[in-house]
Amino acid sequence: MSDSTDRYADSTYFFEHERLDCYRLAADVVRWLAAHPLDDKHLRDQATRAGQSIVLNIAEASGRAGRSRAYHFRIALGSAAELCAAFDLVAHDTAAQQAKLRRVGMMLRQLGK
């Protein structure tokens, strides 16, 4: 029973982005946002897209090198700032989420250099 797929059955592979704290924090904020939808439809849509952009651009940057890698980290940084600003406009208590986004931003600023 030495099927070539058997030797990989217990192997765990992680993409690079899954190991990044900024990715995990950003994903946490996006999950919070999904569980606490914003009242304003347009702001909710914009915030959702910004949150998704953070997570997806971190993942894409992690699979790239050089200027392309830095570019995608900078796009994620811009989206983090956008989502943080969107939270300024709502009545929800978003201070904890904004603190996470600021931590994400600090990490992304370093990664985007």
Phi and psi in degrees as a GROMACS rama.xvg file:
@    title "Ramachandran Plot"
@    xaxis  label "Phi"
@    yaxis  label "Psi"
@TYPE xy
-104.753  44.5633  SER-2
-56.956  133.687  ASP-3
-62.3046  -23.4049  SER-4
-77.8097  -22.6523  THR-5
-62.6958  -36.5891  ASP-6
-70.0075  -15.0853  ARG-7
-102.953  -1.57938  TYR-8
-59.8502  -37.131  ALA-9
-98.2455  -0.610193  ASP-10
-75.1455  142.083  SER-11
-117.666  123.461  THR-12
-111.4  134.541  TYR-13
-119.73  135.961  PHE-14
-69.9104  156.234  PHE-15
-57.0382  -41.3056  GLU-16
-63.7295  -27.1213  HIS-17
-69.2269  -17.0332  GLU-18
-91.9743  -9.8217  ARG-19
-84.1656  131.112  LEU-20
-61.3526  -38.1749  ASP-21
-63.3722  -34.4943  CYS-22
-66.579  -47.4295  TYR-23
-64.1499  -41.6067  ARG-24
-64.815  -43.9014  LEU-25
-63.0824  -42.9492  ALA-26
-62.6418  -36.7563  ALA-27
-62.1027  -44.0705  ASP-28
-63.9223  -42.0029  VAL-29
-64.8764  -39.0569  VAL-30
-65.6529  -39.0285  ARG-31
-61.1621  -44.4858  TRP-32
-61.0677  -39.8579  LEU-33
-64.8039  -33.9442  ALA-34
-82.7946  -16.7378  ALA-35
-129.526  68.8487  HIS-36
-61.2681  141.876  PRO-37
-74.0157  147.636  LEU-38
-68.6723  -43.9598  ASP-39
-72.006  120.105  ASP-40
-59.1271  -44.9312  LYS-41
-69.4248  -42.0565  HIS-42
-66.6012  -38.1488  LEU-43
-60.2042  -44.8626  ARG-44
-63.7616  -45.6003  ASP-45
-63.4961  -44.064  GLN-46
-64.7906  -41.3047  ALA-47
-62.6852  -44.8864  THR-48
-65.1013  -39.4702  ARG-49
-63.8624  -43.9523  ALA-50
-62.1072  -44.1458  GLY-51
-63.3398  -37.8016  GLN-52
-62.7096  -39.4212  SER-53
-58.4265  -55.2911  ILE-54
-62.1283  -46.8206  VAL-55
-70.5862  -35.6635  LEU-56
-71.9684  -32.7521  ASN-57
-62.7391  -44.7905  ILE-58
-62.4742  -44.2345  ALA-59
-66.4903  -42.4662  GLU-60
-59.5052  -38.2151  ALA-61
-64.384  -22.9885  SER-62
-95.5268  7.05086  GLY-63
-119.613  176.674  ARG-64
-135.658  163.821  ALA-65
64.1736  -141.509  GLY-66
-64.0551  -33.836  ARG-67
-64.6812  -39.691  SER-68
-62.1057  -50.1962  ARG-69
-61.233  -40.1927  ALA-70
-57.7401  -47.7969  TYR-71
-68.965  -34.344  HIS-72
-65.8662  -37.5944  PHE-73
-68.3255  -36.1188  ARG-74
-62.8798  -43.9219  ILE-75
-60.683  -39.4549  ALA-76
-61.7794  -44.3162  LEU-77
-61.7754  -40.0617  GLY-78
-68.2048  -34.9156  SER-79
-64.3325  -41.8587  ALA-80
-64.034  -39.8422  ALA-81
-62.79  -44.7259  GLU-82
-67.2365  -39.4124  LEU-83
-60.9094  -41.4792  CYS-84
-65.9373  -38.5347  ALA-85
-61.1373  -39.068  ALA-86
-64.6043  -26.4367  PHE-87
-64.6661  -21.9555  ASP-88
-96.5258  5.07436  LEU-89
-117.635  162.038  VAL-90
-83.9483  -17.8  ALA-91
-57.7873  153.973  HIS-92
-80.7367  101.332  ASP-93
-111.823  10.9385  THR-94
-57.4945  -42.4501  ALA-95
-65.3215  -38.2756  ALA-96
-70.1058  -38.711  GLN-97
-65.2291  -37.3777  GLN-98
-62.2211  -40.8854  ALA-99
-63.7062  -42.5201  LYS-100
-64.1707  -36.1678  LEU-101
-66.1984  -37.5914  ARG-102
-64.3212  -43.2409  ARG-103
-58.2561  -45.5462  VAL-104
-59.4793  -42.5272  GLY-105
-60.6999  -42.8065  MET-106
-67.2606  -43.0013  MET-107
-66.2597  -34.3594  LEU-108
-59.758  -41.3936  ARG-109
-69.9691  -42.2798  GLN-110
-68.8478  -27.7394  LEU-111
-85.0784  2.78241  GLY-112
